[in-house]
Amino acid sequence: METGSVNDLKTYVEVKSCGDILPKKGTNIRSPYEHQKKAMEALDKINKEDSYSTLVVLPTGGGKTYTASMWLLKNAIDKKKKILWIAHRQMLLDQAAESFQKFAYAEVVPHISSFRFRIVSGASSHDRTIDIKADDNLLIISKDSIGRNIERLDKWLEGEKELYLVVDEAHHSTAKTYRKVINYVKDKVPNLKLIGLTATPFRTAEEEQGLLGKIYSDGVSDGQVLRGDIGITYQIGLKELINRQILSKPIFESYFTEENYGDSLGLESWERIQYLDNLPDDIASQMAESAARNKLIVETYKEKQDEYGQTIVFAVNVIHAIQLSALFKRAEMS
């Protein structure tokens, strides 16, 4: 089942719910940045331990998925070790599958002829937990799907002595479902290599930072910036990547819509927004369905199209993205 396609660096990738990936011939034309090389080198210490749990902290746009997938292709896939990749959003699942397919070159995985991946979530374009097969090498799965059907991992994990478990946007790891999955897998596999990917390791409530440190405990003696004894293998900040001209410096402009959201939110909801970067569903829906607000977004870009140039518009959810896309197409700017 096709979920989308991406054209990056003139490489077409068709993302499906499952399939066999055959290593590509030739040379990967994408070279990692220096910070990505250092992150991969830092992750190499995992291979020296039986079990390991640590964070890789890169800012948004710093290439977390690329860095992790490149390292895992070489250190897990090529050595016929299974990978369980967990995220909470469909976009992140597709992005991970795309990255493994795009960068699976024979020079990176010289010891295998192919490997099988599977994406599992509640989306109609993805497989279900019942579809999981014992010979799946790379399982990319939503935390809710596996949290509700965790026993479906049993046959897939049977006999595995070592496993790589990746949690995307790992600052969410303190949530009950993530902890349930991590602990379940840890009980089934003797040597678990747990890698958390995040841009914001401390965007959890203060009382939860100690819990995050218990989940990711290795790396605290490596001279990294720490808080709450959280184990971090590699970390680099947004300002540093901006100074290196890898990321652009953001320029903020404010526009007033005269619309109010969240007047009735309680303290708990505000804390979730602050620490877990999630808008409540009802607030997100109100924002997405605001015709006046959406019109302002499109008209603002249209008026300054020459100044803004090629850019990215962030939507609050999938429905909002679809509505904005329709408006941009009507304005002949798709």
N, C-alpha and C positions, 0 to 999 in steps of 0.2 A: 504494500500500500504506500503510495507516494505521499509525502508530507510537505515537500517543498524542494526548491533548488537554489543554489547559491553560485554566483559567478564571481570568484575572487582570484586575483592574480591570473586571470584567464583560464582558471581551472573550474570546470563544471562538475558539480557534485549533486547527484540525485539522492535525497535523503528518504529512505524507506523505513518501515517499522522493523524489518529484520533482513538479514542476508549475509552472504559470505563476501569478505573483502580480500581481494587478491593484491598483494604488494605491487606497486607501480615500478616500472623500470625507469632508469634515468636518475637525474638529480633534482632534489627539492629546491626550487628557486627561492623559497623563503628562508632567510637566515635569521636566527634568533638574535634579539637585541642582547646587549651585555647583561642586563639585569635578568633576562630570561635564562641565559647561560649559567649565571651564578645560582639562580634558583634551582636549576637542574643539577648542578654540581652539589648543592647543599642537600638535595634529596637523595643523592647517592649514599649518604650515611645510613639510609634505611636498610640497604642491602647488607650492612654489617651486623644487623640485629635480627633476632628471631621475630620479635614483635615491636611495633613502633607506632606512635600516634603523635602527629604534629600538624601545624598549620603552615601554609604558604600564603603570605599576605602581599597581594599586589593590588594597586588601585584599579578602579573601573577603567577599562581600556588598556590596561597593562599586559593583557594576554594570559590570564589565568588558565583558561581552557586549553589554549595552544601549548603553554608550558607543560601542563600536566599530561596532556595526551601524548606529546612528543616523548616525554620521559617514560611514560607507561608503555608506549609502543616498544621501546628499547629494553626496558627493565622488567616488564611483565608479559606482554603479548609475545615477544620474541622468545621468551623462556617458558612459554606455554603455561603461564600462571593466570588464573581467572581474575577479572576485575568486576566489582560491583560499584556502579556510579549512581549516586542518589542526588536528586534535586527536587525542588517543590514547584517548579514551573515548567510547562510544556516547552517553552522557548529554550530553556537551558538544556533540556533533554535532547532536543533536535540539534542544538549547537554542539554538544559533546559528540554525538554520533557523526555529525558532519566533519568535525576536526579529526577524528580517528580515521575516517575514510580519506580525507584530503591529504593527510601527511603520512599515510602508510606506504612508504617507499621501501624497495628491497634493500637499500643501503642501511635502513634503520632496523628492518626486521629480516635479516638474511637467513635465519634458521627455520623459517616456516614458509609454507606455500600458500596458506590462507588462514583466516580466522573468522569466526561468526559473531555477529553482534545482534542485539535485540533491544528495542525500545518498548517499555511497558508503562502505560498510564491509563487514565480514564478517557483520554482523547480518542475520538473515533478513528483517527489515522494511525493509532498505535496498537500494539498487541496487548493482551491481558496476562495476568499472572499465570493463568492456566496454560498459556502458550510456552512458558519457560521450558527449555530443553536442557538436559544434562550436559550437552556438548556446546552450549553457548559459551563463548570465551569472554565476551564483553556484554554485561547486562546493565543497561541504562534505564533507570526506573524511578518513577515518582514516589516520594516518601509516603503519600497517602495510599497508593495502590499496594505497596508491599507491606505497609503498616497494618492494613486490613486483612491481608492474606499471607502473613509472614511464613507460615508453614510450607508455602509453595517453593521456598528456597531450599527445603531439606534435600531433595534429590540432586539439585544443582550443587549443593555444598558437600554432598556425601563423598567421603574419601579425600577431600582437599586438606592438605597440610598447611598451605600458605595461600593467603588471599589478599588482594589489594582492594580496600574499600575507600572510595572517594566521596566526600560530602561537599557538594557545590553550595556556595553561600553558607559557609560553615558556622557563621555566627548564629544560625538558627538551630544548631545542634543540641542546644539545651532543651528544646521542645520535647515533649514526651514521646512522640512518634519516632523521632530521630534516635533518641536514647534507647528506645525499645528495639529498633533494628540493629543498632551498633552492638548492644549487649547480646542480642540473639546470635548474631554472626560470631561474636567473640567467643561464645560458649560452644559453637560448632567447629571453629577452625583454630587449631593450636597457635599458629603464627599469623597474626593479623597485622597488616600494614595499613594503618588508618591515616589518610591524608585529607585535611580540610582546606578548602580554597575559599578565600574571602578578601574583600577589600576593607571590611570594617570589623576587625576581631573584637572590638570592645563595644559594639552596638547591642549590648545586652544589658538588662537591668543589673545594677551593681551587685545585688545578692546572687545573680546567676553567673557572674564572672568566675567565681570559685568553682562552679560546676563545669564551666567551659574548660578550666584548667585541669579538671579531673579527666575530661574526655581527651584533651590534647595535652599530654604531659611531657613529651620529649622535645628537647631543643632549648630548654631553659638555661643551660650552661654554655650556650654558644655565643654569648655577647649580644643577643638580640634585645630589642626594646620589649620589655615584658610588663604585664599588668595582671595581677591575680594569679601569678605563677602559671601563665598560659604558655605552653610549649610552642615556639615558633622556629621553624627551620630557616626560613628566609623571609625578609620583609624589606620593602622599599616604599617610600611615600609618594604621594601625588606631586608635591612640590619638586621633588628630585627629578621625576620624569618630565615635568614641565621645563625644568632648567636644562635638561638634556635634549629638549625639543622633540621628545617622543610623543608627548601629549600636548595639546594646545591649552593655553591659559583661558579659562572661562571668562566671558564678559556677560554680566547679568543685567537684564533689562526687566523692569516691572511694569505690568499693565493691570489696571483695575477693572474688574468685571462687574462690580457692585453685586456680586452673588456671594452668599455666605454658606459655608458648609461646616457641619460638625458642632453646631451650637448646643446640641443636646448630648454630646459625648461626655462620658464619665472619665474619671482620672485613669482608670485601668486602660481604656481605649487610647487615651492620649499617650500613655507610657508605651503601649504597643507600637504606636506610630513612630514614636521617638527612637525606640531601641530596636524594633524588628522591621522597620521600613515597609510596613504593610498598611494600606488604607483599609478600613472596614468596607465590606462589600457594598453596603447601602450608600456610603459616601462616594465610593468609586463609581457606582452606577449613576448617581446624581450628576457627577462631573462629566461622565462620558456622554450622558444624554442631554446635556445643556447645549441647545442649538446656538445660543448667543455666544457662549464661550468658545465653541468649536469654530464658529464663523470668525471670531476675533483672531484665533490662532492662524487660520488660513490667510486672512486679509493682512495680518501683520507681516507674514512671510512674503506675501505678494508685493506689498509696498516696498519691502527692503530686499527683494530677491537678488539684486545685483550686489548688495553689501554682504548678505549672508552667504550667497553661493550655495554649493552642495553642503547639506547639513543633515542632521538626524533630529527627528521629532519624537519625543518620548510620550507615550500614551499611558493612561492609568491602568488599562486592561485591554484585552483583545477586542472587545466590543468598541471601545474608544478608538483603537487603531483602525478598525474597519470603517468606522464613520469618518474619521479624518482622511483616510485614503480616498473615500468616495468624494469628499469635498475638494481635495487637492486635484483629483482627476477632472472634476467639473471645471476647476479653474485652469485646466490644461498645464498642470505642474507636476504630474505624477512621475 
